[in-house]
């Protein structure tokens, strides 16, 4: 099976990373992450604090998704900060 250069570029553009290390060098996603973080702090829905003695902090992780237009082209990169381990 032969894959064209265009198809390979399209696959890379539509890639949704799983780990922060995969996003660290991607400036556009890092800008979106900074905007999400700034919004959480501004709206006072998130607060960085040192944990109290004897308590364990709740973990969180970044989720990366792509949003597409109706013609299947990439509209924007979406980033969310979510709490880990709770269902």
N, CA, C and O atoms as a printed pandas DataFrame, in Angstrom:
     atom_number atom_name residue_name chain_id  residue_number  x_coord  y_coord  z_coord
0              1         N          UNK        A               1    0.849   -1.179    0.000
1              2        CA          UNK        A               1    0.000    0.000    0.000
2              3         C          UNK        A               1    0.892    1.240    0.000
3              4         O          UNK        A               1    1.843    1.328    0.777
4              5         N          UNK        A               2    0.590    2.165   -0.848
5              6        CA          UNK        A               2    1.382    3.375   -0.971
6              7         C          UNK        A               2    0.653    4.545   -0.317
7              8         O          UNK        A               2   -0.529    4.766   -0.581
8              9         N          UNK        A               3    1.350    5.292    0.535
9             10        CA          UNK        A               3    0.774    6.443    1.215
10            11         C          UNK        A               3    1.410    7.701    0.631
11            12         O          UNK        A               3    2.633    7.809    0.543
12            13         N          UNK        A               4    0.577    8.633    0.241
13            14        CA          UNK        A               4    1.111    9.855   -0.351
14            15         C          UNK        A               4    1.654   10.786    0.723
15            16         O          UNK        A               4    1.306   10.673    1.898
16            17         N          UNK        A               5    2.505   11.699    0.303
17            18        CA          UNK        A               5    3.063   12.697    1.206
18            19         C          UNK        A               5    1.954   13.532    1.839
19            20         O          UNK        A               5    2.021   13.849    3.026
20            21         N          UNK        A               6    0.927   13.892    1.050
21            22        CA          UNK        A               6   -0.199   14.684    1.554
22            23         C          UNK        A               6   -0.915   13.938    2.672
23            24         O          UNK        A               6   -1.270   14.541    3.685
24            25         N          UNK        A               7   -1.130   12.642    2.506
25            26        CA          UNK        A               7   -1.815   11.845    3.537
26            27         C          UNK        A               7   -1.003   11.820    4.823
27            28         O          UNK        A               7   -1.562   11.910    5.916
28            29         N          UNK        A               8    0.316   11.698    4.694
29            30        CA          UNK        A               8    1.158   11.671    5.883
30            31         C          UNK        A               8    1.086   12.996    6.628
31            32         O          UNK        A               8    1.004   13.000    7.856
32            33         N          UNK        A               9    1.114   14.118    5.917
33            34        CA          UNK        A               9    0.987   15.424    6.559
34            35         C          UNK        A               9   -0.365   15.582    7.220
35            36         O          UNK        A               9   -0.457   16.135    8.316
36            37         N          UNK        A              10   -1.413   15.107    6.577
37            38        CA          UNK        A              10   -2.763   15.194    7.124
38            39         C          UNK        A              10   -2.857   14.388    8.421
39            40         O          UNK        A              10   -3.479   14.841    9.382
40            41         N          UNK        A              11   -2.252   13.210    8.459
41            42        CA          UNK        A              11   -2.265   12.401    9.679
42            43         C          UNK        A              11   -1.535   13.113   10.812
43            44         O          UNK        A              11   -1.989   13.078   11.955
44            45         N          UNK        A              12   -0.414   13.754   10.513
45            46        CA          UNK        A              12    0.323   14.478   11.544
46            47         C          UNK        A              12   -0.469   15.676   12.056
47            48         O          UNK        A              12   -0.446   15.964   13.253
48            49         N          UNK        A              13   -1.167   16.376   11.169
49            50        CA          UNK        A              13   -1.940   17.555   11.568
50            51         C          UNK        A              13   -3.118   17.165   12.450
51            52         O          UNK        A              13   -3.525   17.943   13.314
52            53         N          UNK        A              14   -3.672   15.974   12.246
53            54        CA          UNK        A              14   -4.848   15.535   12.987
54            55         C          UNK        A              14   -4.493   14.724   14.229
55            56         O          UNK        A              14   -5.386   14.236   14.922
56            57         N          UNK        A              15   -3.229   14.576   14.515
57            58        CA          UNK        A              15   -2.768   13.792   15.653
58            59         C          UNK        A              15   -3.203   14.431   16.962
59            60         O          UNK        A              15   -3.066   15.640   17.149
60            61         N          UNK        A              16   -3.731   13.609   17.871
61            62        CA          UNK        A              16   -4.112   14.072   19.210
62            63         C          UNK        A              16   -3.139   13.472   20.219
63            64         O          UNK        A              16   -3.180   12.267   20.465
64            65         N          UNK        A              17   -2.271   14.283   20.804
65            66        CA          UNK        A              17   -1.266   13.763   21.743
66            67         C          UNK        A              17   -1.899   13.225   23.017
67            68         O          UNK        A              17   -3.024   13.577   23.372
68            69         N          UNK        A              18   -1.151   12.367   23.694
69            70        CA          UNK        A              18   -1.608   11.767   24.941
70            71         C          UNK        A              18   -0.853   12.320   26.145
71            72         O          UNK        A              18   -1.410   12.407   27.239
72            73         N          UNK        A              19    0.393   12.688   25.953
73            74        CA          UNK        A              19    1.244   13.121   27.058
74            75         C          UNK        A              19    1.741   14.545   26.849
75            76         O          UNK        A              19    1.866   15.016   25.719
76            77         N          UNK        A              20    2.020   15.220   27.958
77            78        CA          UNK        A              20    2.520   16.586   27.904
78            79         C          UNK        A              20    3.821   16.673   27.105
79            80         O          UNK        A              20    4.030   17.639   26.371
80            81         N          UNK        A              21    4.688   15.684   27.239
81            82        CA          UNK        A              21    5.973   15.703   26.537
82            83         C          UNK        A              21    5.781   15.785   25.016
83            84         O          UNK        A              21    6.625   16.340   24.313
84            85         N          UNK        A              22    4.675   15.234   24.514
85            86        CA          UNK        A              22    4.397   15.294   23.083
86            87         C          UNK        A              22    3.951   16.692   22.655
87            88         O          UNK        A              22    4.065   17.041   21.480
88            89         N          UNK        A              23    3.455   17.482   23.576
89            90        CA          UNK        A              23    2.925   18.816   23.283
90            91         C          UNK        A              23    3.959   19.897   23.576
91            92         O          UNK        A              23    3.855   21.011   23.062
92            93         N          UNK        A              24    4.934   19.581   24.381
93            94        CA          UNK        A              24    5.892   20.576   24.865
94            95         C          UNK        A              24    6.527   21.401   23.744
95            96         O          UNK        A              24    6.806   22.584   23.937
96            97         N          UNK        A              25    6.756   20.808   22.600
97            98        CA          UNK        A              25    7.391   21.542   21.501
98            99         C          UNK        A              25    6.370   22.111   20.510
99           100         O          UNK        A              25    6.760   22.705   19.505
100          101         N          UNK        A              26    5.085   21.941   20.773
101          102        CA          UNK        A              26    4.030   22.411   19.868
102          103         C          UNK        A              26    3.491   23.735   20.401
103          104         O          UNK        A              26    2.652   23.750   21.302
104          105         N          UNK        A              27    3.976   24.850   19.842
105          106        CA          UNK        A              27    3.662   26.184   20.371
106          107         C          UNK        A              27    2.170   26.491   20.396
107          108         O          UNK        A              27    1.686   27.108   21.344
108          109         N          UNK        A              28    1.439   26.073   19.374
109          110        CA          UNK        A              28    0.011   26.392   19.308
110          111         C          UNK        A              28   -0.754   25.741   20.459
111          112         O          UNK        A              28   -1.582   26.391   21.098
112          113         N          UNK        A              29   -0.484   24.476   20.724
113          114        CA          UNK        A              29   -1.166   23.795   21.839
114          115         C          UNK        A              29   -0.730   24.378   23.179
115          116         O          UNK        A              29   -1.546   24.488   24.094
116          117         N          UNK        A              30    0.538   24.754   23.311
117          118        CA          UNK        A              30    1.002   25.354   24.566
118          119         C          UNK        A              30    0.308   26.681   24.827
119          120         O          UNK        A              30    0.006   27.001   25.977
120          121         N          UNK        A              31    0.050   27.466   23.768
121          122        CA          UNK        A              31   -0.700   28.718   23.934
122          123         C          UNK        A              31   -2.115   28.439   24.424
123          124         O          UNK        A              31   -2.623   29.149   25.292
124          125         N          UNK        A              32   -2.753   27.412   23.874
125          126        CA          UNK        A              32   -4.110   27.054   24.299
126          127         C          UNK        A              32   -4.089   26.592   25.752
127          128         O          UNK        A              32   -4.985   26.939   26.521
128          129         N          UNK        A              33   -3.080   25.817   26.137
129          130        CA          UNK        A              33   -2.962   25.374   27.528
130          131         C          UNK        A              33   -2.818   26.565   28.469
131          132         O          UNK        A              33   -3.428   26.588   29.538
132          133         N          UNK        A              34   -2.022   27.546   28.080
133          134        CA          UNK        A              34   -1.835   28.730   28.917
134          135         C          UNK        A              34   -3.139   29.504   29.059
135          136         O          UNK        A              34   -3.446   29.999   30.144
136          137         N          UNK        A              35   -3.912   29.617   27.978
137          138        CA          UNK        A              35   -5.204   30.316   28.028
138          139         C          UNK        A              35   -6.180   29.595   28.952
139          140         O          UNK        A              35   -6.900   30.235   29.719
140          141         N          UNK        A              36   -6.207   28.255   28.882
141          142        CA          UNK        A              36   -7.092   27.475   29.762
142          143         C          UNK        A              36   -6.685   27.681   31.211
143          144         O          UNK        A              36   -7.537   27.925   32.066
144          145         N          UNK        A              37   -5.392   27.586   31.495
145          146        CA          UNK        A              37   -4.902   27.776   32.859
146          147         C          UNK        A              37   -5.231   29.177   33.372
147          148         O          UNK        A              37   -5.722   29.329   34.490
148          149         N          UNK        A              38   -4.959   30.207   32.554
149          150        CA          UNK        A              38   -5.252   31.586   32.953
150          151         C          UNK        A              38   -6.738   31.781   33.227
151          152         O          UNK        A              38   -7.114   32.492   34.159
152          153         N          UNK        A              39   -7.576   31.154   32.418
153          154        CA          UNK        A              39   -9.027   31.251   32.610
154          155         C          UNK        A              39   -9.453   30.601   33.934
155          156         O          UNK        A              39  -10.293   31.145   34.651
156          157         N          UNK        A              40   -8.876   29.446   34.253
157          158        CA          UNK        A              40   -9.205   28.774   35.520
158          159         C          UNK        A              40   -8.817   29.636   36.721
159          160         O          UNK        A              40   -9.567   29.726   37.692
160          161         N          UNK        A              41   -7.660   30.261   36.654
161          162        CA          UNK        A              41   -7.206   31.125   37.752
162          163         C          UNK        A              41   -8.082   32.381   37.828
163          164         O          UNK        A              41   -8.509   32.778   38.913
164          165         N          UNK        A              42   -8.348   33.003   36.678
165          166        CA          UNK        A              42   -9.144   34.239   36.647
166          167         C          UNK        A              42  -10.560   34.016   37.191
167          168         O          UNK        A              42  -11.083   34.853   37.927
168          169         N          UNK        A              43  -11.180   32.882   36.826
169          170        CA          UNK        A              43  -12.542   32.585   37.255
170          171         C          UNK        A              43  -12.601   31.985   38.662
171          172         O          UNK        A              43  -13.677   31.668   39.168
172          173         N          UNK        A              44  -11.434   31.836   39.282
173          174        CA          UNK        A              44  -11.321   31.282   40.633
174          175         C          UNK        A              44  -11.938   29.896   40.762
175          176         O          UNK        A              44  -12.490   29.548   41.806
176          177         N          UNK        A              45  -11.842   29.099   39.682
177          178        CA          UNK        A              45  -12.294   27.706   39.739
178          179         C          UNK        A              45  -11.124   26.773   40.017
179          180         O          UNK        A              45  -11.307   25.567   40.180
180          181         N          UNK        A              46   -9.925   27.338   40.069
181          182        CA          UNK        A              46   -8.711   26.571   40.278
182          183         C          UNK        A              46   -7.774   27.418   41.120
183          184         O          UNK        A              46   -7.676   28.628   40.918
184          185         N          UNK        A              47   -7.090   26.793   42.057
185          186        CA          UNK        A              47   -6.181   27.542   42.910
186          187         C          UNK        A              47   -4.990   26.657   43.246
187          188         O          UNK        A              47   -5.156   25.539   43.734
188          189         N          UNK        A              48   -3.805   27.154   42.986
189          190        CA          UNK        A              48   -2.606   26.422   43.364
190          191         C          UNK        A              48   -2.302   26.711   44.827
191          192         O          UNK        A              48   -2.244   27.866   45.250
192          193         N          UNK        A              49   -2.111   25.647   45.587
193          194        CA          UNK        A              49   -1.823   25.821   47.013
194          195         C          UNK        A              49   -0.967   24.656   47.489
195          196         O          UNK        A              49   -1.014   23.565   46.921
196          197         N          UNK        A              50   -0.197   24.894   48.518
197          198        CA          UNK        A              50    0.558   23.814   49.136
198          199         C          UNK        A              50   -0.414   22.925   49.906
199          200         O          UNK        A              50   -1.300   23.443   50.586
200          201         N          UNK        A              51   -0.274   21.599   49.816
201          202        CA          UNK        A              51   -1.192   20.716   50.555
202          203         C          UNK        A              51   -0.954   20.810   52.059
203          204         O          UNK        A              51    0.166   21.046   52.513
204          205         N          UNK        A              52   -2.010   20.624   52.805
205          206        CA          UNK        A              52   -1.899   20.611   54.263
206          207         C          UNK        A              52   -1.115   19.380   54.690
207          208         O          UNK        A              52   -1.108   18.365   53.994
208          209         N          UNK        A              53   -0.454   19.476   55.841
209          210        CA          UNK        A              53    0.336   18.361   56.346
210          211         C          UNK        A              53   -0.547   17.121   56.506
211          212         O          UNK        A              53   -1.628   17.195   57.091
212          213         N          UNK        A              54   -0.087   15.996   55.991
213          214        CA          UNK        A              54   -0.819   14.738   56.131
214          215         C          UNK        A              54   -1.888   14.511   55.069
215          216         O          UNK        A              54   -2.582   13.494   55.108
216          217         N          UNK        A              55   -2.035   15.424   54.135
217          218        CA          UNK        A              55   -3.036   15.232   53.073
218          219         C          UNK        A              55   -2.334   14.928   51.757
219          220         O          UNK        A              55   -1.167   15.267   51.560
220          221         N          UNK        A              56   -3.067   14.288   50.871
221          222        CA          UNK        A              56   -2.531   13.942   49.565
222          223         C          UNK        A              56   -3.243   14.799   48.508
223          224         O          UNK        A              56   -4.473   14.799   48.443
224          225         N          UNK        A              57   -2.485   15.526   47.685
225          226        CA          UNK        A              57   -3.131   16.365   46.669
226          227         C          UNK        A              57   -3.831   15.519   45.602
227          228         O          UNK        A              57   -3.442   14.380   45.340
228          229         N          UNK        A              58   -4.855   16.088   45.001
229          230        CA          UNK        A              58   -5.585   15.429   43.918
230          231         C          UNK        A              58   -4.815   15.662   42.630
231          232         O          UNK        A              58   -4.433   16.792   42.326
232          233         N          UNK        A              59   -4.588   14.607   41.880
233          234        CA          UNK        A              59   -3.854   14.717   40.622
234          235         C          UNK        A              59   -4.737   15.240   39.495
235          236         O          UNK        A              59   -5.964   15.163   39.566
236          237         N          UNK        A              60   -4.112   15.764   38.472
237          238        CA          UNK        A              60   -4.843   16.232   37.297
238          239         C          UNK        A              60   -4.013   15.930   36.058
239          240         O          UNK        A              60   -2.825   15.622   36.155
240          241         N          UNK        A              61   -4.645   16.021   34.899
241          242        CA          UNK        A              61   -3.915   15.809   33.654
242          243         C          UNK        A              61   -4.555   16.621   32.538
243          244         O          UNK        A              61   -5.725   16.994   32.611
244          245         N          UNK        A              62   -3.760   16.888   31.500
245          246        CA          UNK        A              62   -4.232   17.612   30.334
246          247         C          UNK        A              62   -4.790   16.627   29.317
247          248         O          UNK        A              62   -4.197   15.575   29.077
248          249         N          UNK        A              63   -5.930   16.964   28.718
249          250        CA          UNK        A              63   -6.551   16.174   27.647
250          251         C          UNK        A              63   -6.492   17.010   26.375
251          252         O          UNK        A              63   -6.861   18.184   26.380
252          253         N          UNK        A              64   -6.031   16.405   25.292
253          254        CA          UNK        A              64   -5.857   17.112   24.020
254          255         C          UNK        A              64   -6.785   16.519   22.964
255          256         O          UNK        A              64   -6.770   15.310   22.732
256          257         N          UNK        A              65   -7.586   17.358   22.329
257          258        CA          UNK        A              65   -8.499   16.940   21.257
258          259         C          UNK        A              65   -8.440   17.949   20.125
259          260         O          UNK        A              65   -8.028   19.093   20.317
260          261         N          UNK        A              66   -8.853   17.516   18.955
261          262        CA          UNK        A              66   -8.967   18.404   17.807
262          263         C          UNK        A              66  -10.435   18.621   17.497
263          264         O          UNK        A              66  -11.232   17.691   17.612
264          265         N          UNK        A              67  -10.804   19.817   17.110
265          266        CA          UNK        A              67  -12.165   20.128   16.698
266          267         C          UNK        A              67  -12.137   20.380   15.197
267          268         O          UNK        A              67  -11.276   21.103   14.695
268          269         N          UNK        A              68  -13.097   19.772   14.477
269          270        CA          UNK        A              68  -13.112   19.841   13.022
270          271         C          UNK        A              68  -14.331   20.593   12.509
271          272         O          UNK        A              68  -15.383   20.619   13.147
272          273         N          UNK        A              69  -14.165   21.204   11.341
273          274        CA          UNK        A              69  -15.272   21.857   10.643
274          275         C          UNK        A              69  -16.084   20.788    9.915
275          276         O          UNK        A              69  -15.676   19.628    9.862
276          277         N          UNK        A              70  -17.223   21.171    9.358
277          278        CA          UNK        A              70  -18.077   20.220    8.652
278          279         C          UNK        A              70  -17.395   19.643    7.408
279          280         O          UNK        A              70  -17.772   18.565    6.949
280          281         N          UNK        A              71  -16.400   20.341    6.856
281          282        CA          UNK        A              71  -15.679   19.831    5.677
282          283         C          UNK        A              71  -14.458   18.999    6.070
283          284         O          UNK        A              71  -13.604   18.727    5.226
284          285         N          UNK        A              72  -14.363   18.599    7.320
285          286        CA          UNK        A              72  -13.308   17.748    7.880
286          287         C          UNK        A              72  -11.960   18.445    8.038
287          288         O          UNK        A              72  -10.968   17.787    8.349
288          289         N          UNK        A              73  -11.902   19.745    7.834
289          290        CA          UNK        A              73  -10.649   20.455    8.069
290          291         C          UNK        A              73  -10.554   20.816    9.554
291          292         O          UNK        A              73  -11.567   20.939   10.242
292          293         N          UNK        A              74   -9.338   20.980   10.026
293          294        CA          UNK        A              74   -9.103   21.275   11.432
294          295         C          UNK        A              74   -9.570   22.690   11.764
295          296         O          UNK        A              74   -9.142   23.655   11.133
296          297         N          UNK        A              75  -10.450   22.806   12.757
297          298        CA          UNK        A              75  -10.927   24.119   13.188
298          299         C          UNK        A              75  -10.027   24.687   14.276
299          300         O          UNK        A              75   -9.574   25.829   14.186
300          301         N          UNK        A              76   -9.766   23.866   15.326
301          302        CA          UNK        A              76   -8.901   24.321   16.413
302          303         C          UNK        A              76   -8.477   23.142   17.269
303          304         O          UNK        A              76   -9.062   22.060   17.217
304          305         N          UNK        A              77   -7.436   23.388   18.062
305          306        CA          UNK        A              77   -6.983   22.418   19.048
306          307         C          UNK        A              77   -7.684   22.728   20.358
307          308         O          UNK        A              77   -7.725   23.881   20.786
308          309         N          UNK        A              78   -8.241   21.694   21.004
309          310        CA          UNK        A              78   -8.901   21.881   22.290
310          311         C          UNK        A              78   -8.033   21.244   23.371
311          312         O          UNK        A              78   -7.430   20.192   23.161
312          313         N          UNK        A              79   -7.979   21.896   24.525
313          314        CA          UNK        A              79   -7.198   21.411   25.651
314          315         C          UNK        A              79   -8.046   21.565   26.906
315          316         O          UNK        A              79   -8.677   22.601   27.115
316          317         N          UNK        A              80   -8.058   20.526   27.743
317          318        CA          UNK        A              80   -8.805   20.578   29.005
318          319         C          UNK        A              80   -7.913   20.066   30.129
319          320         O          UNK        A              80   -7.104   19.160   29.932
320          321         N          UNK        A              81   -8.067   20.647   31.285
321          322        CA          UNK        A              81   -7.370   20.181   32.482
322          323         C          UNK        A              81   -8.416   19.476   33.337
323          324         O          UNK        A              81   -9.391   20.092   33.767
324          325         N          UNK        A              82   -8.210   18.170   33.586
325          326        CA          UNK        A              82   -9.205   17.373   34.304
326          327         C          UNK        A              82   -8.592   16.693   35.528
327          328         O          UNK        A              82   -7.384   16.464   35.587
328          329         N          UNK        A              83   -9.443   16.377   36.501
329          330        CA          UNK        A              83   -9.017   15.666   37.705
330          331         C          UNK        A              83   -8.873   14.199   37.365
331          332         O          UNK        A              83   -9.706   13.633   36.657
332          333         N          UNK        A              84   -7.807   13.576   37.875
333          334        CA          UNK        A              84   -7.543   12.163   37.595
334          335         C          UNK        A              84   -8.187   11.274   38.663
335          336         O          UNK        A              84   -8.300   11.648   39.831
336          337         N          UNK        A              85   -8.602   10.088   38.220
337          338        CA          UNK        A              85   -8.966    9.032   39.147
338          339         C          UNK        A              85  -10.363    9.039   39.712
339          340         O          UNK        A              85  -10.648    8.247   40.610
340          341         N          UNK        A              86  -11.242    9.883   39.239
341          342        CA          UNK        A              86  -12.606    9.912   39.769
342          343         C          UNK        A              86  -13.579    9.583   38.644
343          344         O          UNK        A              86  -13.493   10.132   37.546
344          345         N          UNK        A              87  -14.511    8.672   38.943
345          346        CA          UNK        A              87  -15.496    8.295   37.916
346          347         C          UNK        A              87  -16.896    8.495   38.423
347          348         O          UNK        A              87  -17.858    8.232   37.702
